[in-house]
Structure formats: structure tokens, C-alpha cells
């Protein structure tokens, strides 16, 4: 989908649908707006169910203050207008009440955007606006004042979050990323003390953008196997996104096609809208022309080269699993048989391992080590097929969630050595 080609009303319907389906706002809460080239503001209506909005429900407020549509504009239209006046560079505003960000707003703190690479680049410095009555002119002044400082993500005391962007897709990306940071920090804080990246680690990640040579133009038809792999990858990428195993711009899947040939997700494109033609073919270390592969492409290639049993590699940032990557707490898979069978041992690797020692890192993914956590970075899952690797990623996230949620129940009882030996014998591990 070419999102930027959609009219403002359709953009708003698409994004409010994503926000509502992900439980990041309620039926009556939150509002989105787009400032168009004519100076008109398109905004969600007041008092209409966010779960069933139609494009005709979106209100167009003209520059002269009159409005067109079936409904009145959101009661919080004044602060949208105040933001656009304070920041002429912004063309869209997202306001909602995701539970994780509300948690921060009611303790009057901002989420940490320095736990993983790239989050600060997307969100910038997060501000916080003093409380004021919803819909009031004072609230608009409070929010606009923080935006005027150059911030794009502003927490509202005892209220929620407001994010601005140069487009609705851009604002949504920052909104989703900040909400993801909030969820990760909450989960990690439940099992330990979350770490922040050092300035050296931030610089290392920022400089790690591989420049691959380009493949010659394709001379023959695309094989059936490649076509099927492209479609299947897109299905699983969208499925992973819908299950919130990663965000719209982070998370990379790849599938091996043949010796030194594989497909990989592109860098930076919205995972919800990926199409088969967006995936990047890597062959003999060369990249399909006109496309930018994921920055983790060299690690994927090294794993395929060293581990012939691996047919798919997934790099994700699933928030419950990442809680263990952000703290010193080890991940223990000996909780239920399924977890141990699919995950086995899941070692932690240092942050630098995916940048400075790719070959050594790839060597770790033997048949006995299908997954690994990378400190303050990601979880890497491998499998004999895309389905096998995805299953492992999913089991890791559900197992991590189960472990974290035992905090209010009691101490975890791991399976004993005899039970583990029985499993290994029964399943040929």
C-alpha cells in the first residue's frame, strides 16, 4: 500500500483502525488529525465509536473555522490546532491513551528511548506537558509550548500521549515506537533493572549500515520457489506484526533459497504493508537492485553460510522476551516441555556481537542453540523453515510472558534433570 497517496480521511481511518485494534485507545478515547496543503485540518469526530469509523465520519475543519462532515470535530481539536500553529513543519498529530504510556503519564515520567538502537532517532527527546482540563485552551497552550521546544513526542500528565509528524505515517511510527519502549521498560522493570545503551554502543549501531554491491538486472523469470517464498514471508511478517512481536519498522525475516541466495525484509518499510515485490533478494553477497536490505543482512548471510541446517532467520524485538535482553536476568526455558523442546538453551550475546563479530556470532547457532538474545538489541531465532523459526519466536515470547507474570503467584518450579532427560530421549534432542 502506498499510504501517502491516500486522501486524509482514508489515512485517518487506516491509522485509527490500527491503534484501536492494538488496544492503544478506547472506543471514546484518542484523536488523529492531518493538516492538508490547503490549510484544512481533517480530524476524527467527537462521540463516534473509534472501532467502527468510516471515511465519511472524518471531519474537515477549514482554515476559516467552519467544518464539513456528519459530526462535530473532536473536543480536543483546540490542541491539534495549537500544535500546528506552534510547529509549521508538522502535518499530522496522533493522540491516544495506550495503557503502557498512560502508566507513565500517571507517575509523570517519560519512557526510556535509549534501551535499543534507533528508538531515540525515531522519537527524539520526549517531553511532558502539565495537566489541564481535556478540551481546554489551557491544555492546548501547555502542549504547544512543549512542541515549540522542538519535541515531537509529548507525554500529558494524567492523560496520555501526543505525537506529531511530517505525515500521519511518520507520526504513527513515533507513537508506536514510544508505546513499544514503554511496554518493554515496564516488563523489564518487573524482573530487574533495565539498561540503557552507552554512547559508544549508540554510535556503533548508527554506523553499521552495510553497503552491498548490486546484482545485475534479472535476465530470466522468477522461479516458482522464489515467488512462493516471497508470499509466505509477507504473510508471516504481517502476522508477526499483528501479534506485536515487532513494530512497523523493526523486525527482519529471511528465508534461504539456495546456496548463498536468500530473501530478506527491506530496511525501514512499514511491516504491515510489505508486498512480495518489496523483499530483497541477496545472491552471492549482492543485493537486488533498487532496494535496501535490512541492516542485519550480513548476519543472516553468515548464519546461512555456516549452518546448513538453518532455512530461516528471524530478528525481532518481542517485548516480553526483550525484557531479558535489557536486564541481567537469564532466560530459562525449562518451564514446560514445549518451551524446552523448541528453545533449548537461549544464550545471551553481547551487544557488539551483531556488529563487530558477525562470523563468531553465526557460529553460535548450532542445532542445539536455535535462539539467542542480544543485550539491548534483539532476539534471533533460527529454524529449518520459516514456520519452524516463527514457532520458536512465538514460543519464546509466550514463555517470557509466563515467566514475568509469575511474579504475583510464587516461585517458579523448573523441570528437574530427570524430566529434561526424558524429554531429550523422547524427542531425540
N, C-alpha and C positions, 0 to 999 in steps of 0.2 A: 504494500500500500504506500502510495506517495502522499503521506499525511499532509504536507504543506500545500498540496493542491486542493484540499478540501475547503469548502466555504466555512466561515467562522462558526456557524450554527452546527455544522456536522462535526467540526473539530471538537467542540464542547461536548456534544453528545457522546462521541467516542471516548473522550478522556474521563468524563464523569462516570461513564459506564465502567471503565477500568477501576477507578477509585472506589466506586460503590461495591463492585464485585469482590474486591480485595479486602473489604471491611475497613476501609480507610476513611469512611464517612458514613453517616446515618441517612435515613430517609429524609429528614428535615435539615440536616447539617451540611455546611460547606457551600462554596460557590466558586464558579470559574468565570473568567472573562477574557475577551480578546479585543484589543484596540485595532481597528482596521485602518486602511490607508486614507479613508475619508474622515477620520477623527471620530467615528461612531464606536461605541462600546457595546459589544454583544455579551450578554451575561445570563446566567441561569436565573429562573424566575423565583419569586417568593412563594412559599407554601405549596410547592408541587413536588410530589414523590420523586426523589432522586433515582429510585430504582426503575422508573418507567417513563423517563423523559423522552420526548420526541423532538425532532428538529423544530417543529412549529411552536414548541413551548419556549424556545430561547427568545429572549427579549433584546431588541435593538434600541439602544438609547442614543439618540442623535446628539450632535455637538451642541445644539441649542437647548437641550434638556428634555425635549419631547421624546416619547418612546413608541415603538411599534411592536405589536405582538398580542398574544392572547392573555397575557398576565402582566402583573407589575414586576419590575426588576427586583432582584434580591434586596432585602432590607439592609444588607451590608454593601450595597452599591457605593455609598459615600467613600468608603476607604479604598475601593478599587480606583475611583476617580482621583482621590488624593494621591495615590501611588503613581498613577500615570502623570499627574502634574509635577510631582517631585522628581520623577525619573523618565524623561522623554525617550530614553533609549529602550525602555521596556514596552513590549507589545502584548503581554499576557500576564494574568495573575491567577494563581491557584490558592484557594483557602479551604482547609478541611480540618477534621478532628480525628486523625488516626490515633488509636489508643496508646501506642508507644510514645508518640510525640505529645499527646495530652499528659502522659505521665511526667514528662519533662516539664511541661508548662505549669503543672500544679505544684511542682517543687521548685519552679523558677530557675531551671538550669537549661543549658543548651547541650545537645548531643555532641560527642567527640567525633570529629570528621578526620582525625589523624590516625585511625586504627588500621586502615587499609590504604594501599596506593590508589590515587585517583579521586578519592572521595572529596578532599578539600578542593581539588581542581574543579569539580562539578558544583559543589555547594558554596564555596568561598567561606569567608568568616561568617558565622551565624550570629545574628543579633537577637535582642529581646526587647519587646515593647511593653511599657507599663499597662496595667489593666485599665480598661474603660468600658462603659456600657456598650454591648453589641449594638451596632447600627448608629451609634452616636457620632457627632462630628469630632468629639474628643478622641475617640478611638482612631478615626482616620488620621488625625493630626499626629497621634502617638506613633502609628505605624509608618506614616510617610516620613517622619523625622528620622527613623532608623534606616529606611530605604535611601534617604538623601545622603547618608554617610557612605553609600556605595555598596551596601549589602544587598543580597538577593534572596536570602532566607532569613525570615524574622519570626522568632517564637513570640507568641502572645501570652502574657501571664494569665493563667487560669482560663485558657481559651483554646489554643490550638496553634496552627502554623499558617503563615502566608509566604508564598514563594513567587517571585517574578522571573520573567524570561523574555528573550527576544522573539520567542514564538511560544505557542502553547506546548509543543513537543519539548522545547527546551525547559520551560517551567516545570512540566511534569517530570522530566528526568531528574531535576534537582530535588523536587518534592519527594519522589520515590526513593532517591538515594539517601536523603536525610532520614526518612522514615526507616529505611533499612539499617542505617547506622544506629538509630535509636533502639531498634529491636535487638541488634547484635550486642549493644552495650548493656542492655537490661539482662539478656541471657548470660553474658559473660560475667556480669557482676554477681550473678547468683551462684557461681562456682569458684570465683576467685577475683583477682584484681586485673581488669583489662589493661593491656599495654598499649602505648602509643608508639608509632614509628619514630625513629630518630631522624634528624635532618639528613644524615648520610644515607639512610635507607630510602627516604623520600627521593633524594637525588639519584640514587641508583635505579629506582623504578622508573623515574622520569626519563632517564637516558637509555632505557632498554627497549628501543623500538627497532627490531631487526629490519634491515633493508635487503630484501631478496631481489635477485635478478628476475627478469620476466621471461615466462615461457614464450616460445614462438606461437604465432596465431594457430589455432587448431585447424588442422588440414582435413580431418575426417569427421564423421558423425560421432556424437556422444554415445557411448555404449549403453546398453540396457542396464547393466550393473551400476554404472555411474548415475544414470537417471533415477534408478530405484533408491540408491544411497542418498541422493540429494533430497528426494521427497521424504524419505524416512527420517533423515536428520532434522529437517524442518519440523516435522510432526513432533519429534521428541524435544526439540528446543522450545517450541511453543508450550508443550506440556510441562516442561520444567519451569518455564516462566509462570504459567498459570498456577503451579504448585509452590511458587515463590522460593524455588531453590536458587535463584539468582535474580538480578534486576534486569531492566530492559537493555542496559548497555554493557553488562558484565556477565561472564559465564561463557565458556568455549567448549564446543563439542567437535570432535573429529572422528573420522572413520577411514580405516585403511582400505585402499582399493587394490593395490598390488605392491610389489617391492618398490619402496621409495616413491609411492604415489598415494596420496590421501586427500580427502576433503576436509576443510576446516571452516569454522564460522568466521565471518569478517570482523574487523575491528570497528567498534563504535555504532553499528546499526542497531536499531530497536529490535530486540529479540522477538517481540510479539508479531512483528510484521515481516520477518525474514521469509523470502521466497527461495525456491531451489536455485534460481539463477544468481542469487546473492552469495552463495557459498563459494569458497575459493579452492581451486584445485592446486595442489602442490605436487610437483613431479621432478625428481632428480634435484631437489633443492631450489627449484624455480617456481615462481608464483604465476597464476593465471593473470593475463594482462588486464589492466584497468580496475583491479581490485586490491584491497588492503587486508591481508590476513590478520588474525588475532596476534597480539604481541607475544603470545606463548608458543608460536609456531615452531620455534627451534626445539623446545622441549618435547612437543608432540613427535617431531621427526626423530629425535634421539631415542625416544621410547620405542617407536616402531622399528628402528634400526637394530636396537639391542635386544628387544623382547619379542621374538617371533610369535609367541602365544597371544599377544595383545592385538585385538582387532579394532578397538575403540578407546579413546582417551577423553575424559571429561574433566574440565577445570571449573569449579563452581565456588560460590560463596554462601552456601546454605547457612542461615543464621544460627541454628542450634549447634550444628557441627562447628561453625566458626567460633563459637564461644570457647571451645577447647583450643583453637589456634590463637586466640587472643589472651589466653591465661596460661599459667603453669600447670593446670590440671590435666593429667593424662587421660586419654580416651581408652576405655576398657570395653572390649567387645564381648566379654564372657558374661553376658546378661541373659540372653535367650539363645537357643540353638541357631535360629535363622541368622542372628547378628554374627555369631562366631563363624558360621559356615561361609557367609558371603564377605565378611570384612577381615577375618583373621586378625593379625596384628595390624595396627594402624599407626606407624611411627610418626613422630613429629620431625620435620626437617627445618633447618634454619632459613630465615627469610631470604638470605642471599643465594640459596641453593638453586632457585629457578632463574637466576640471572648470571651468576659467575661460575657455576659448576654444573652445567646442564648435563653433560655426559655422565658425571658421577651420580647425579640425581636420577637419571634414566635407568642406571644400573640397579637402583633400589627396587624397581617394580618387577620382581621375580614372581613366579606363580604363588609363592607364599606371602607376598606383600602386594595385594591388589590396590590398596589405597594408602594415601599418606596425607597428613596435614602439614601445611607450610605456615610457620609462625607469621602472624599478621599479614596473611596473603590469601590463601585459598585451601580447598581440599581437592586433591587429584584422585580420580577414580579411573581404573583401567578394567577392561573386560575382554573376553573373547569376541564379543559382538557389542553393538550399540545397546541392545536390550540388557545384556549382562552388566555392562558398565553402569547404565542408568539404574538398574535394580540395586546395585551396590551403593550408588549415591543416595538413592531414596532410603534404603535401609539404614545407612549411616545417619541421615538426618532424623529419622524417626527414633533411632536408638538414642541419639544425643538428646532429643527432646524428652524421652522417657527418663533418662538419667537425671537431667536437670530438674524434672518435675517430681522426682522422689524427695526433694529437699523437705517438704512438709509431711512426708509419710514415715520416714525412718531410714535406717541404714541399708544400703544395697547389699544383697547377698549374691555374690557371683557364683557361677557354676564351678564346682570343685574340679580337681585334676582328673578324678575318675570319670566324671561326666564328660570332660573335654576329650579324654582318650576314647570313650565310647563313640562320641560324635566323629572324631577323626577316623576311626576304624569303619564306622557305618557308611561314611560318605567319601572314603578314600582320600582324605586330606593329607 
